[in-house]
């Protein structure tokens, strides 16, 4: 089985220790992650610091074409990356799985390559000239989660590099291999030291976010860890982009047509088995159509093939890891004990691997953990309501504020309600559909800053104002 290496300053760096990475469908070891030390981290930051001296000075056009070349490399290696990703993450090759994720990584990389932040002239008259320049920040530390490891790595690396920064990335120890391979192929077209990778256990993430040589942290993961990253940033006032957990509400108004919305509701909630930051995690349905929506969702769920990610017929796979599997099981058991009506699923599947079936839980409300907490798995609570204004206020009673959606036959009405939701993105008659030109980020405890588009690119720059 392959032992992977770190990649620092354009060179493979072997470590003396490794940790196995297992396929969540079977428990089989799929490769060995290098266990980098704090000395390796220092080396990676030093390589990125050295590379920054040159990379921050190369022309805008040169950086754009380097990002285009990165996109072509991802395209060339798409199937290879998808195969590694399925083996370590568990998500199916097909459906909205690994091939879809690599397609997303490619689309975001291509889009970001074409972004630009030209000099803005704020004043040019007899009194003087004022120009606003965007400059790269320095070495960016990137920490990524295990749910969409390749796509999120591209969300961090590509805008950082496009804006003239250099990067040290640390992926989740649960899914490090696809990111190592991604960084290897990026290094085929980028100068040495522009993108470096260090892997290891969580202590390496803590050391990276506290490292004095890092000028900015871009972090995607849980709210709890995000707070630690923020605390580590204090000593050197690191810039921060934090994309954290969500508990997105979806609100179905009484005029919605259950038949027309069931498919969208289902995939809004169950994309990547619910292991998606901006998945629909609390579904509120008006009393008048509650049972019909519940029946429609259960019927749709019965047609979805759940199985080994490497099986070309699987549409959903296992939960990625034991901790998350136990959390989903615990939240569903708790909901059942508190009056939840299980429409489908409700107990682990009888097979090896972290398989938990699509689970729909009706007749639960606030105060039940499955509603109040982020489940991050294939279990959706369905809450009954009767007053629309009241339900919006109730949906806002949650510390998370990532996304939200309203479902209705009247798109204008839906938009009016949607804009009352306290979250960074709202969708009408769909949920969680992100795109590279639409800024994405959380409010409240779902994070700070945005990713994507020119607004996202700006987060990898500082402003220098030139007055003459
Ligand atoms: P996590 O917070 O456990 O881990 C994320 C990363 O942080 C991993 O690489 C981990 O090794 C690292 N880490 C752990 N302890 C650290 C520390 N003390 N200092 C620095 N880094 C440390 O999150 P996860 O379980 O991998 O991901 C799931 C969570 O991520 C969910 O809450 C989900 O909603 C969130 N998420 C958010 C977005 C978004 O864009 N808002 C996207 C994907 C996932």
Boltz pocket constraint, residues with backbone or C-beta under 6 A from the ligand:
constraints:
  - pocket:
      binder: B
      contacts: [[A, 143], [A, 144], [A, 145], [A, 146], [A, 147], [A, 148], [A, 170], [A, 171], [A, 172], [A, 173], [A, 200], [A, 201], [A, 202], [A, 203], [A, 204], [A, 205], [A, 206], [A, 207], [A, 209], [A, 220], [A, 221], [A, 222], [A, 223], [A, 224], [A, 225], [A, 226], [A, 228], [A, 229], [A, 242], [A, 243], [A, 244], [A, 245], [A, 246], [A, 276], [A, 277], [A, 278], [A, 374], [A, 376], [A, 402], [A, 442], [A, 446], [A, 447]]
      max_distance: 6.0
